[in-house]
Amino acid sequence: MILSTVFQTQSVLKDDEVALCQRVFDHVSSARQIVTTADREELAMRVIQSFQHGVKDEDSLVRLLI
């Protein structure tokens, strides 16, 4: 989900940054029991936007999005 959403954004993320965002996405979507495609896409966008706006710490991203 994160990888497909990255392609919709304007800036390019490095492989390790995509991996971090994917881990956060997986953790948050599991914790919040997100199952619909629309909700998963919204979460993916929020993860990437938060990362691009400077929240680069994995634990901080999780806390922000849970």
All heavy atoms as TSV, in Angstrom:
chain	resi	resn	atom	element	x	y	z
A	1	MET	N	N	0.837	-1.197	0.000
A	1	MET	CA	C	0.000	0.000	0.000
A	1	MET	C	C	0.875	1.252	0.000
A	1	MET	O	O	0.622	2.173	-0.745
A	1	MET	CB	C	-0.919	-0.026	1.224
A	1	MET	CG	C	-1.803	1.203	1.338
A	1	MET	SD	S	-2.991	1.485	0.006
A	1	MET	CE	C	-4.027	0.074	0.159
A	2	ILE	N	N	1.879	1.289	0.831
A	2	ILE	CA	C	2.736	2.470	0.901
A	2	ILE	C	C	3.431	2.699	-0.432
A	2	ILE	O	O	3.478	3.813	-0.926
A	2	ILE	CB	C	3.772	2.337	2.040
A	2	ILE	CG1	C	3.087	2.470	3.405
A	2	ILE	CG2	C	4.887	3.358	1.911
A	2	ILE	CD1	C	2.541	3.828	3.736
A	3	LEU	N	N	3.956	1.657	-1.017
A	3	LEU	CA	C	4.699	1.810	-2.270
A	3	LEU	C	C	3.819	2.383	-3.368
A	3	LEU	O	O	4.236	3.281	-4.092
A	3	LEU	CB	C	5.306	0.477	-2.701
A	3	LEU	CG	C	6.331	0.529	-3.809
A	3	LEU	CD1	C	7.463	1.482	-3.464
A	3	LEU	CD2	C	6.885	-0.849	-4.082
A	4	SER	N	N	2.585	1.926	-3.477
A	4	SER	CA	C	1.710	2.463	-4.514
A	4	SER	C	C	1.349	3.912	-4.229
A	4	SER	O	O	1.190	4.714	-5.143
A	4	SER	CB	C	0.446	1.619	-4.648
A	4	SER	OG	O	-0.332	1.673	-3.474
A	5	THR	N	N	1.225	4.269	-2.969
A	5	THR	CA	C	0.902	5.648	-2.604
A	5	THR	C	C	2.102	6.566	-2.830
A	5	THR	O	O	1.930	7.719	-3.207
A	5	THR	CB	C	0.446	5.723	-1.133
A	5	THR	OG1	O	-0.653	4.832	-0.956
A	5	THR	CG2	C	0.014	7.122	-0.765
A	6	VAL	N	N	3.309	6.055	-2.639
A	6	VAL	CA	C	4.512	6.854	-2.871
A	6	VAL	C	C	4.542	7.345	-4.304
A	6	VAL	O	O	4.912	8.482	-4.581
A	6	VAL	CB	C	5.791	6.043	-2.544
A	6	VAL	CG1	C	7.032	6.744	-3.069
A	6	VAL	CG2	C	5.909	5.821	-1.055
A	7	PHE	N	N	4.116	6.530	-5.244
A	7	PHE	CA	C	4.145	6.913	-6.644
A	7	PHE	C	C	3.179	8.049	-6.960
A	7	PHE	O	O	3.303	8.715	-7.975
A	7	PHE	CB	C	3.872	5.712	-7.546
A	7	PHE	CG	C	5.017	4.747	-7.586
A	7	PHE	CD1	C	4.868	3.459	-7.114
A	7	PHE	CD2	C	6.253	5.134	-8.076
A	7	PHE	CE1	C	5.929	2.568	-7.138
A	7	PHE	CE2	C	7.320	4.253	-8.099
A	7	PHE	CZ	C	7.160	2.970	-7.629
A	8	GLN	N	N	2.206	8.297	-6.068
A	8	GLN	CA	C	1.243	9.376	-6.269
A	8	GLN	C	C	1.730	10.699	-5.689
A	8	GLN	O	O	1.126	11.724	-5.914
A	8	GLN	CB	C	-0.098	9.006	-5.625
A	8	GLN	CG	C	-0.729	7.790	-6.240
A	8	GLN	CD	C	-1.941	7.319	-5.461
A	8	GLN	OE1	O	-2.454	8.032	-4.612
A	8	GLN	NE2	N	-2.404	6.130	-5.757
A	9	THR	N	N	2.803	10.678	-4.922
A	9	THR	CA	C	3.316	11.891	-4.299
A	9	THR	C	C	4.331	12.568	-5.204
A	9	THR	O	O	4.806	11.986	-6.172
A	9	THR	CB	C	3.962	11.588	-2.931
A	9	THR	OG1	O	5.092	10.751	-3.139
A	9	THR	CG2	C	2.976	10.919	-1.982
A	10	GLN	N	N	4.680	13.791	-4.857
A	10	GLN	CA	C	5.573	14.590	-5.697
A	10	GLN	C	C	7.049	14.327	-5.434
A	10	GLN	O	O	7.874	14.603	-6.285
A	10	GLN	CB	C	5.277	16.082	-5.479
A	10	GLN	CG	C	3.897	16.481	-5.946
A	10	GLN	CD	C	3.717	16.275	-7.439
A	10	GLN	OE1	O	4.611	16.556	-8.216
A	10	GLN	NE2	N	2.566	15.761	-7.830
A	11	SER	N	N	7.414	13.843	-4.258
A	11	SER	CA	C	8.826	13.634	-3.978
A	11	SER	C	C	9.128	12.140	-3.883
A	11	SER	O	O	8.259	11.323	-3.605
A	11	SER	CB	C	9.234	14.334	-2.679
A	11	SER	OG	O	8.567	13.750	-1.591
A	12	VAL	N	N	10.374	11.809	-4.116
A	12	VAL	CA	C	10.808	10.427	-4.129
A	12	VAL	C	C	11.387	10.076	-2.766
A	12	VAL	O	O	12.161	10.837	-2.200
A	12	VAL	CB	C	11.871	10.214	-5.231
A	12	VAL	CG1	C	12.375	8.790	-5.216
A	12	VAL	CG2	C	11.304	10.575	-6.587
A	13	LEU	N	N	10.987	8.923	-2.262
A	13	LEU	CA	C	11.542	8.429	-1.010
A	13	LEU	C	C	12.570	7.349	-1.321
A	13	LEU	O	O	12.412	6.581	-2.264
A	13	LEU	CB	C	10.444	7.836	-0.130
A	13	LEU	CG	C	9.340	8.781	0.332
A	13	LEU	CD1	C	8.291	8.013	1.124
A	13	LEU	CD2	C	9.888	9.910	1.153
A	14	LYS	N	N	13.591	7.268	-0.488
A	14	LYS	CA	C	14.599	6.220	-0.623
A	14	LYS	C	C	14.010	4.902	-0.123
A	14	LYS	O	O	13.014	4.885	0.603
A	14	LYS	CB	C	15.838	6.568	0.192
A	14	LYS	CG	C	16.531	7.834	-0.251
A	14	LYS	CD	C	17.732	8.091	0.640
A	14	LYS	CE	C	17.853	9.575	0.855
A	14	LYS	NZ	N	18.775	9.917	1.910
A	15	ASP	N	N	14.664	3.805	-0.482
A	15	ASP	CA	C	14.174	2.478	-0.102
A	15	ASP	C	C	14.005	2.334	1.406
A	15	ASP	O	O	13.001	1.786	1.871
A	15	ASP	CB	C	15.106	1.380	-0.609
A	15	ASP	CG	C	15.052	1.216	-2.118
A	15	ASP	OD1	O	14.088	1.699	-2.750
A	15	ASP	OD2	O	15.976	0.586	-2.670
A	16	ASP	N	N	14.967	2.828	2.178
A	16	ASP	CA	C	14.875	2.700	3.635
A	16	ASP	C	C	13.743	3.559	4.200
A	16	ASP	O	O	13.090	3.194	5.182
A	16	ASP	CB	C	16.200	3.018	4.321
A	16	ASP	CG	C	16.710	4.423	4.042
A	16	ASP	OD1	O	16.430	4.963	2.953
A	16	ASP	OD2	O	17.409	4.979	4.912
A	17	GLU	N	N	13.451	4.692	3.562
A	17	GLU	CA	C	12.350	5.540	3.993
A	17	GLU	C	C	11.004	4.894	3.679
A	17	GLU	O	O	10.076	4.939	4.493
A	17	GLU	CB	C	12.450	6.915	3.327
A	17	GLU	CG	C	13.672	7.692	3.754
A	17	GLU	CD	C	13.912	8.956	2.942
A	17	GLU	OE1	O	13.511	9.004	1.751
A	17	GLU	OE2	O	14.504	9.902	3.504
A	18	VAL	N	N	10.908	4.266	2.521
A	18	VAL	CA	C	9.686	3.537	2.158
A	18	VAL	C	C	9.473	2.385	3.140
A	18	VAL	O	O	8.357	2.152	3.605
A	18	VAL	CB	C	9.743	3.015	0.706
A	18	VAL	CG1	C	8.563	2.099	0.413
A	18	VAL	CG2	C	9.774	4.173	-0.276
A	19	ALA	N	N	10.543	1.688	3.486
A	19	ALA	CA	C	10.448	0.566	4.431
A	19	ALA	C	C	9.967	1.047	5.798
A	19	ALA	O	O	9.117	0.399	6.423
A	19	ALA	CB	C	11.789	-0.142	4.548
A	20	LEU	N	N	10.490	2.174	6.261
A	20	LEU	CA	C	10.046	2.741	7.535
A	20	LEU	C	C	8.565	3.086	7.475
A	20	LEU	O	O	7.793	2.727	8.374
A	20	LEU	CB	C	10.874	3.983	7.878
A	20	LEU	CG	C	10.570	4.643	9.214
A	20	LEU	CD1	C	11.830	5.217	9.819
A	20	LEU	CD2	C	9.520	5.722	9.091
A	21	CYS	N	N	8.146	3.760	6.426
A	21	CYS	CA	C	6.738	4.125	6.267
A	21	CYS	C	C	5.860	2.883	6.182
A	21	CYS	O	O	4.754	2.862	6.742
A	21	CYS	CB	C	6.545	5.000	5.033
A	21	CYS	SG	S	7.212	6.672	5.203
A	22	GLN	N	N	6.333	1.838	5.532
A	22	GLN	CA	C	5.566	0.597	5.428
A	22	GLN	C	C	5.384	-0.051	6.795
A	22	GLN	O	O	4.296	-0.532	7.126
A	22	GLN	CB	C	6.243	-0.379	4.471
A	22	GLN	CG	C	5.449	-1.666	4.246
A	22	GLN	CD	C	4.153	-1.422	3.490
A	22	GLN	OE1	O	4.184	-0.898	2.383
A	22	GLN	NE2	N	3.032	-1.783	4.088
A	23	ARG	N	N	6.463	-0.057	7.605
A	23	ARG	CA	C	6.363	-0.627	8.955
A	23	ARG	C	C	5.352	0.146	9.796
A	23	ARG	O	O	4.538	-0.452	10.509
A	23	ARG	CB	C	7.730	-0.619	9.651
A	23	ARG	CG	C	8.703	-1.645	9.133
A	23	ARG	CD	C	9.910	-1.785	10.029
A	23	ARG	NE	N	10.624	-0.541	10.265
A	23	ARG	CZ	C	11.592	-0.047	9.498
A	23	ARG	NH1	N	11.949	-0.711	8.398
A	23	ARG	NH2	N	12.195	1.079	9.801
A	24	VAL	N	N	5.402	1.479	9.704
A	24	VAL	CA	C	4.453	2.308	10.444
A	24	VAL	C	C	3.033	2.025	9.961
A	24	VAL	O	O	2.118	1.835	10.769
A	24	VAL	CB	C	4.802	3.809	10.305
A	24	VAL	CG1	C	3.686	4.688	10.871
A	24	VAL	CG2	C	6.124	4.111	10.988
A	25	PHE	N	N	2.846	1.991	8.658
A	25	PHE	CA	C	1.529	1.707	8.085
A	25	PHE	C	C	1.002	0.359	8.576
A	25	PHE	O	O	-0.142	0.257	9.011
A	25	PHE	CB	C	1.606	1.715	6.555
A	25	PHE	CG	C	0.339	1.264	5.900
A	25	PHE	CD1	C	-0.698	2.160	5.674
A	25	PHE	CD2	C	0.172	-0.059	5.511
A	25	PHE	CE1	C	-1.883	1.738	5.073
A	25	PHE	CE2	C	-1.000	-0.489	4.910
A	25	PHE	CZ	C	-2.034	0.420	4.692
A	26	ASP	N	N	1.835	-0.668	8.510
A	26	ASP	CA	C	1.417	-2.004	8.936
A	26	ASP	C	C	1.027	-2.013	10.407
A	26	ASP	O	O	-0.002	-2.586	10.789
A	26	ASP	CB	C	2.526	-3.028	8.679
A	26	ASP	CG	C	2.769	-3.288	7.205
A	26	ASP	OD1	O	1.876	-2.978	6.373
A	26	ASP	OD2	O	3.866	-3.783	6.879
A	27	HIS	N	N	1.848	-1.369	11.240
A	27	HIS	CA	C	1.583	-1.332	12.681
A	27	HIS	C	C	0.279	-0.595	12.988
A	27	HIS	O	O	-0.574	-1.104	13.723
A	27	HIS	CB	C	2.759	-0.663	13.407
A	27	HIS	CG	C	2.590	-0.635	14.886
A	27	HIS	ND1	N	2.991	-1.675	15.688
A	27	HIS	CD2	C	2.048	0.294	15.707
A	27	HIS	CE1	C	2.698	-1.377	16.945
A	27	HIS	NE2	N	2.133	-0.184	16.979
A	28	VAL	N	N	0.119	0.579	12.407
A	28	VAL	CA	C	-1.066	1.398	12.687
A	28	VAL	C	C	-2.328	0.760	12.118
A	28	VAL	O	O	-3.368	0.727	12.789
A	28	VAL	CB	C	-0.871	2.846	12.167
A	28	VAL	CG1	C	-2.149	3.658	12.303
A	28	VAL	CG2	C	0.272	3.527	12.906
A	29	SER	N	N	-2.255	0.236	10.912
A	29	SER	CA	C	-3.452	-0.372	10.322
A	29	SER	C	C	-3.875	-1.600	11.107
A	29	SER	O	O	-5.076	-1.854	11.265
A	29	SER	CB	C	-3.245	-0.703	8.840
A	29	SER	OG	O	-2.240	-1.658	8.668
A	30	SER	N	N	-2.926	-2.342	11.648
A	30	SER	CA	C	-3.253	-3.497	12.483
A	30	SER	C	C	-3.835	-3.044	13.824
A	30	SER	O	O	-4.859	-3.568	14.269
A	30	SER	CB	C	-2.006	-4.340	12.712
A	30	SER	OG	O	-2.278	-5.393	13.597
A	31	ALA	N	N	-3.202	-2.073	14.448
A	31	ALA	CA	C	-3.660	-1.586	15.753
A	31	ALA	C	C	-5.052	-0.968	15.675
A	31	ALA	O	O	-5.874	-1.150	16.576
A	31	ALA	CB	C	-2.667	-0.575	16.316
A	32	ARG	N	N	-5.321	-0.259	14.582
A	32	ARG	CA	C	-6.620	0.389	14.406
A	32	ARG	C	C	-7.606	-0.486	13.647
A	32	ARG	O	O	-8.741	-0.082	13.422
A	32	ARG	CB	C	-6.439	1.726	13.682
A	32	ARG	CG	C	-5.708	2.750	14.548
A	32	ARG	CD	C	-5.459	4.064	13.858
A	32	ARG	NE	N	-6.615	4.594	13.181
A	32	ARG	CZ	C	-6.574	5.541	12.250
A	32	ARG	NH1	N	-5.402	6.067	11.907
A	32	ARG	NH2	N	-7.657	5.986	11.669
A	33	GLN	N	N	-7.179	-1.683	13.266
A	33	GLN	CA	C	-8.004	-2.648	12.530
A	33	GLN	C	C	-8.630	-2.020	11.280
A	33	GLN	O	O	-9.825	-2.133	11.032
A	33	GLN	CB	C	-9.066	-3.242	13.443
A	33	GLN	CG	C	-8.467	-3.983	14.610
A	33	GLN	CD	C	-9.505	-4.578	15.537
A	33	GLN	OE1	O	-10.665	-4.207	15.527
A	33	GLN	NE2	N	-9.066	-5.513	16.355
A	34	ILE	N	N	-7.785	-1.364	10.505
A	34	ILE	CA	C	-8.226	-0.721	9.263
A	34	ILE	C	C	-8.270	-1.776	8.160
A	34	ILE	O	O	-7.269	-2.427	7.881
A	34	ILE	CB	C	-7.290	0.435	8.890
A	34	ILE	CG1	C	-7.372	1.521	9.955
A	34	ILE	CG2	C	-7.619	0.984	7.511
A	34	ILE	CD1	C	-6.407	2.654	9.782
A	35	VAL	N	N	-9.431	-1.913	7.536
A	35	VAL	CA	C	-9.576	-2.957	6.516
A	35	VAL	C	C	-10.093	-2.438	5.177
A	35	VAL	O	O	-9.833	-3.050	4.144
A	35	VAL	CB	C	-10.485	-4.108	7.011
A	35	VAL	CG1	C	-9.820	-4.858	8.143
A	35	VAL	CG2	C	-11.842	-3.605	7.433
A	36	THR	N	N	-10.811	-1.330	5.170
A	36	THR	CA	C	-11.355	-0.863	3.889
A	36	THR	C	C	-10.249	-0.214	3.060
A	36	THR	O	O	-9.313	0.380	3.605
A	36	THR	CB	C	-12.496	0.150	4.083
A	36	THR	OG1	O	-11.979	1.354	4.655
A	36	THR	CG2	C	-13.604	-0.410	4.967
A	37	THR	N	N	-10.389	-0.328	1.767
A	37	THR	CA	C	-9.397	0.247	0.855
A	37	THR	C	C	-9.296	1.753	1.040
A	37	THR	O	O	-8.194	2.299	1.091
A	37	THR	CB	C	-9.758	-0.088	-0.600
A	37	THR	OG1	O	-9.778	-1.516	-0.739
A	37	THR	CG2	C	-8.761	0.510	-1.572
A	38	ALA	N	N	-10.414	2.420	1.167
A	38	ALA	CA	C	-10.400	3.878	1.323
A	38	ALA	C	C	-9.669	4.288	2.594
A	38	ALA	O	O	-8.864	5.229	2.580
A	38	ALA	CB	C	-11.830	4.413	1.342
A	39	ASP	N	N	-9.925	3.584	3.691
A	39	ASP	CA	C	-9.254	3.914	4.952
A	39	ASP	C	C	-7.766	3.590	4.894
A	39	ASP	O	O	-6.934	4.319	5.437
A	39	ASP	CB	C	-9.903	3.171	6.118
A	39	ASP	CG	C	-11.283	3.695	6.463
A	39	ASP	OD1	O	-11.619	4.834	6.058
A	39	ASP	OD2	O	-12.035	2.975	7.149
A	40	ARG	N	N	-7.408	2.509	4.207
A	40	ARG	CA	C	-5.996	2.150	4.057
A	40	ARG	C	C	-5.262	3.192	3.202
A	40	ARG	O	O	-4.139	3.585	3.510
A	40	ARG	CB	C	-5.859	0.749	3.446
A	40	ARG	CG	C	-6.300	-0.349	4.413
A	40	ARG	CD	C	-6.330	-1.724	3.776
A	40	ARG	NE	N	-5.025	-2.158	3.277
A	40	ARG	CZ	C	-4.078	-2.708	4.019
A	40	ARG	NH1	N	-4.285	-2.921	5.292
A	40	ARG	NH2	N	-2.931	-3.075	3.482
A	41	GLU	N	N	-5.905	3.664	2.140
A	41	GLU	CA	C	-5.296	4.687	1.294
A	41	GLU	C	C	-5.121	5.994	2.066
A	41	GLU	O	O	-4.091	6.658	1.942
A	41	GLU	CB	C	-6.141	4.912	0.050
A	41	GLU	CG	C	-6.050	3.775	-0.945
A	41	GLU	CD	C	-6.976	3.937	-2.139
A	41	GLU	OE1	O	-7.768	4.911	-2.186
A	41	GLU	OE2	O	-6.909	3.078	-3.036
A	42	GLU	N	N	-6.124	6.352	2.851
A	42	GLU	CA	C	-6.019	7.577	3.659
A	42	GLU	C	C	-4.875	7.470	4.666
A	42	GLU	O	O	-4.093	8.405	4.831
A	42	GLU	CB	C	-7.328	7.837	4.401
A	42	GLU	CG	C	-7.276	9.083	5.270
A	42	GLU	CD	C	-8.552	9.306	6.061
A	42	GLU	OE1	O	-9.587	8.722	5.731
A	42	GLU	OE2	O	-8.486	10.086	7.028
A	43	LEU	N	N	-4.756	6.321	5.320
A	43	LEU	CA	C	-3.667	6.127	6.279
A	43	LEU	C	C	-2.314	6.195	5.572
A	43	LEU	O	O	-1.384	6.839	6.065
A	43	LEU	CB	C	-3.813	4.791	7.002
A	43	LEU	CG	C	-2.668	4.427	7.950
A	43	LEU	CD1	C	-2.487	5.490	9.046
A	43	LEU	CD2	C	-2.891	3.051	8.553
A	44	ALA	N	N	-2.197	5.551	4.409
A	44	ALA	CA	C	-0.931	5.582	3.667
A	44	ALA	C	C	-0.535	7.014	3.334
A	44	ALA	O	O	0.634	7.399	3.499
A	44	ALA	CB	C	-1.048	4.746	2.393
A	45	MET	N	N	-1.503	7.814	2.900
A	45	MET	CA	C	-1.214	9.223	2.590
A	45	MET	C	C	-0.779	9.983	3.835
A	45	MET	O	O	0.153	10.787	3.787
A	45	MET	CB	C	-2.434	9.889	1.963
A	45	MET	CG	C	-2.722	9.389	0.571
A	45	MET	SD	S	-1.405	9.791	-0.574
A	45	MET	CE	C	-2.035	11.306	-1.219
A	46	ARG	N	N	-1.438	9.721	4.958
A	46	ARG	CA	C	-1.085	10.409	6.209
A	46	ARG	C	C	0.319	10.037	6.674
A	46	ARG	O	O	1.065	10.885	7.152
A	46	ARG	CB	C	-2.119	10.107	7.290
A	46	ARG	CG	C	-3.453	10.800	7.017
A	46	ARG	CD	C	-4.434	10.624	8.143
A	46	ARG	NE	N	-3.912	11.237	9.361
A	46	ARG	CZ	C	-4.201	10.810	10.577
A	46	ARG	NH1	N	-5.001	9.784	10.762
A	46	ARG	NH2	N	-3.701	11.415	11.629
A	47	VAL	N	N	0.667	8.755	6.536
A	47	VAL	CA	C	2.013	8.311	6.914
A	47	VAL	C	C	3.051	9.045	6.075
A	47	VAL	O	O	4.010	9.626	6.595
A	47	VAL	CB	C	2.170	6.776	6.753
A	47	VAL	CG1	C	3.629	6.367	6.906
A	47	VAL	CG2	C	1.298	6.029	7.748
A	48	ILE	N	N	2.865	9.048	4.769
A	48	ILE	CA	C	3.832	9.678	3.867
A	48	ILE	C	C	3.890	11.184	4.078
A	48	ILE	O	O	4.969	11.773	4.157
A	48	ILE	CB	C	3.508	9.333	2.401
A	48	ILE	CG1	C	3.743	7.841	2.178
A	48	ILE	CG2	C	4.351	10.165	1.437
A	48	ILE	CD1	C	3.209	7.327	0.870
A	49	GLN	N	N	2.742	11.826	4.200
A	49	GLN	CA	C	2.726	13.279	4.417
A	49	GLN	C	C	3.406	13.651	5.727
A	49	GLN	O	O	4.177	14.614	5.776
A	49	GLN	CB	C	1.293	13.803	4.399
A	49	GLN	CG	C	0.688	13.816	3.016
A	49	GLN	CD	C	-0.789	14.193	3.026
A	49	GLN	OE1	O	-1.457	14.142	4.055
A	49	GLN	NE2	N	-1.300	14.564	1.868
A	50	SER	N	N	3.132	12.898	6.773
A	50	SER	CA	C	3.766	13.175	8.065
A	50	SER	C	C	5.276	13.011	7.953
A	50	SER	O	O	6.039	13.833	8.469
A	50	SER	CB	C	3.208	12.248	9.148
A	50	SER	OG	O	1.830	12.478	9.342
A	51	PHE	N	N	5.707	11.960	7.266
A	51	PHE	CA	C	7.137	11.730	7.069
A	51	PHE	C	C	7.761	12.884	6.286
A	51	PHE	O	O	8.804	13.412	6.652
A	51	PHE	CB	C	7.372	10.400	6.346
A	51	PHE	CG	C	8.824	10.041	6.216
A	51	PHE	CD1	C	9.478	9.375	7.236
A	51	PHE	CD2	C	9.543	10.382	5.082
A	51	PHE	CE1	C	10.822	9.054	7.129
A	51	PHE	CE2	C	10.877	10.068	4.959
A	51	PHE	CZ	C	11.521	9.405	5.985
A	52	GLN	N	N	7.103	13.286	5.210
A	52	GLN	CA	C	7.637	14.362	4.369
A	52	GLN	C	C	7.653	15.708	5.095
A	52	GLN	O	O	8.442	16.582	4.761
A	52	GLN	CB	C	6.832	14.478	3.082
A	52	GLN	CG	C	7.062	13.323	2.143
A	52	GLN	CD	C	6.168	13.356	0.922
A	52	GLN	OE1	O	5.040	13.832	0.966
A	52	GLN	NE2	N	6.684	12.839	-0.172
A	53	HIS	N	N	6.782	15.856	6.087
A	53	HIS	CA	C	6.746	17.108	6.850
A	53	HIS	C	C	7.674	17.080	8.057
A	53	HIS	O	O	7.625	17.974	8.896
A	53	HIS	CB	C	5.310	17.433	7.266
A	53	HIS	CG	C	4.498	17.971	6.146
A	53	HIS	ND1	N	3.612	17.185	5.440
A	53	HIS	CD2	C	4.447	19.198	5.580
A	53	HIS	CE1	C	3.044	17.916	4.498
A	53	HIS	NE2	N	3.545	19.133	4.545
A	54	GLY	N	N	8.503	16.044	8.152
A	54	GLY	CA	C	9.558	16.060	9.151
A	54	GLY	C	C	9.442	15.072	10.284
A	54	GLY	O	O	10.342	14.992	11.118
A	55	VAL	N	N	8.364	14.319	10.370
A	55	VAL	CA	C	8.255	13.305	11.419
A	55	VAL	C	C	8.940	12.053	10.884
A	55	VAL	O	O	8.333	11.241	10.206
A	55	VAL	CB	C	6.778	13.020	11.803
A	55	VAL	CG1	C	6.720	12.035	12.967
A	55	VAL	CG2	C	6.049	14.300	12.137
A	56	LYS	N	N	10.230	11.925	11.174
A	56	LYS	CA	C	11.041	10.871	10.566
A	56	LYS	C	C	11.326	9.714	11.526
A	56	LYS	O	O	11.845	8.686	11.120
A	56	LYS	CB	C	12.361	11.449	10.065
A	56	LYS	CG	C	12.159	12.660	9.169
A	56	LYS	CD	C	12.638	12.406	7.806
A	56	LYS	CE	C	12.425	13.666	6.972
A	56	LYS	NZ	N	12.142	13.369	5.627
A	57	ASP	N	N	10.977	9.865	12.782
A	57	ASP	CA	C	11.195	8.819	13.773
A	57	ASP	C	C	10.024	7.838	13.744
A	57	ASP	O	O	8.855	8.252	13.804
A	57	ASP	CB	C	11.335	9.445	15.169
A	57	ASP	CG	C	11.484	8.416	16.232
A	57	ASP	OD1	O	12.542	7.757	16.282
A	57	ASP	OD2	O	10.533	8.246	17.028
A	58	GLU	N	N	10.332	6.557	13.656
A	58	GLU	CA	C	9.290	5.546	13.513
A	58	GLU	C	C	8.304	5.559	14.685
A	58	GLU	O	O	7.087	5.524	14.482
A	58	GLU	CB	C	9.949	4.161	13.388
A	58	GLU	CG	C	8.994	3.060	13.035
A	58	GLU	CD	C	9.693	1.783	12.635
A	58	GLU	OE1	O	10.873	1.819	12.223
A	58	GLU	OE2	O	9.030	0.727	12.715
A	59	ASP	N	N	8.813	5.612	15.901
A	59	ASP	CA	C	7.937	5.627	17.066
A	59	ASP	C	C	7.070	6.878	17.105
A	59	ASP	O	O	5.889	6.818	17.463
A	59	ASP	CB	C	8.741	5.519	18.370
A	59	ASP	CG	C	9.406	4.155	18.520
A	59	ASP	OD1	O	8.867	3.161	17.988
A	59	ASP	OD2	O	10.458	4.092	19.187
A	60	SER	N	N	7.625	8.004	16.710
A	60	SER	CA	C	6.845	9.252	16.681
A	60	SER	C	C	5.731	9.176	15.640
A	60	SER	O	O	4.615	9.645	15.880
A	60	SER	CB	C	7.762	10.439	16.363
A	60	SER	OG	O	8.703	10.615	17.392
A	61	LEU	N	N	6.022	8.594	14.502
A	61	LEU	CA	C	4.999	8.425	13.468
A	61	LEU	C	C	3.857	7.536	13.967
A	61	LEU	O	O	2.688	7.856	13.781
A	61	LEU	CB	C	5.600	7.806	12.203
A	61	LEU	CG	C	6.249	8.761	11.224
A	61	LEU	CD1	C	7.036	7.987	10.168
A	61	LEU	CD2	C	5.231	9.663	10.560
A	62	VAL	N	N	4.218	6.453	14.614
A	62	VAL	CA	C	3.194	5.543	15.135
A	62	VAL	C	C	2.324	6.276	16.153
A	62	VAL	O	O	1.090	6.226	16.077
A	62	VAL	CB	C	3.826	4.279	15.755
A	62	VAL	CG1	C	2.804	3.469	16.548
A	62	VAL	CG2	C	4.463	3.409	14.680
A	63	ARG	N	N	2.951	6.973	17.098
A	63	ARG	CA	C	2.184	7.706	18.117
A	63	ARG	C	C	1.288	8.759	17.484
A	63	ARG	O	O	0.151	8.953	17.911
A	63	ARG	CB	C	3.125	8.378	19.122
A	63	ARG	CG	C	3.707	7.407	20.136
A	63	ARG	CD	C	4.396	8.133	21.281
A	63	ARG	NE	N	5.399	9.091	20.866
A	63	ARG	CZ	C	6.672	8.793	20.637
A	63	ARG	NH1	N	7.106	7.565	20.777
A	63	ARG	NH2	N	7.513	9.729	20.267
A	64	LEU	N	N	1.758	9.401	16.461
A	64	LEU	CA	C	0.977	10.441	15.787
A	64	LEU	C	C	-0.260	9.864	15.108
A	64	LEU	O	O	-1.323	10.491	15.118
A	64	LEU	CB	C	1.852	11.149	14.745
A	64	LEU	CG	C	1.201	12.207	13.877
A	64	LEU	CD1	C	0.832	13.416	14.739
A	64	LEU	CD2	C	2.134	12.632	12.759
A	65	LEU	N	N	-0.140	8.670	14.558
A	65	LEU	CA	C	-1.193	8.120	13.720
A	65	LEU	C	C	-2.121	7.142	14.422
A	65	LEU	O	O	-3.150	6.775	13.877
A	65	LEU	CB	C	-0.567	7.476	12.481
A	65	LEU	CG	C	0.184	8.480	11.606
A	65	LEU	CD1	C	1.058	7.775	10.604
A	65	LEU	CD2	C	-0.796	9.408	10.917
A	66	ILE	N	N	-1.751	6.704	15.607
A	66	ILE	CA	C	-2.663	5.792	16.337
A	66	ILE	C	C	-3.629	6.631	17.075
A	66	ILE	O	O	-4.567	7.013	17.062
A	66	ILE	CB	C	-1.905	4.877	17.302
A	66	ILE	CG1	C	-1.218	3.799	16.512
A	66	ILE	CG2	C	-2.836	4.281	18.320
A	66	ILE	CD1	C	-0.581	2.718	17.322
